[in-house]
Amino acid sequence: MGCNYMKKFLVILKDPNYEAPFTPEQIAALTRGHVEHIRDLDARGILFLCGPLKGSERGMLILSARSYEDALSHVMQDPFVVNECYKAYEINEIAEANKGNNYLS
């Protein structure tokens, strides 16, 4: 694998911070900032997929990145993370199973 090999990372945003004293205006601004961050990741080819998890209060992103540290740096720029709108997040590298590896990651 060359140094340009992009791995996929599953990011889970979890445990919404309902105790945070955000006003409705702050929540709206944070949501706009989060969406702008997602759009920027998409425009730069970093975002593979994102969205809320149905039946849950968690959100997820799948990012293309060279390393865990690279994926973490993108997560740490998200206004939802920076402002602790979620109390926790989880980042896991995906071992992709596909036709090229006979679906044996």
Beta strands, then each sheet from edge to edge (+ up, - down):
strand 1: 7-16
strand 2: 47-52
strand 3: 59-65
strand 4: 86-94
sheet 1: 2+ 3- 1+ 4-
end
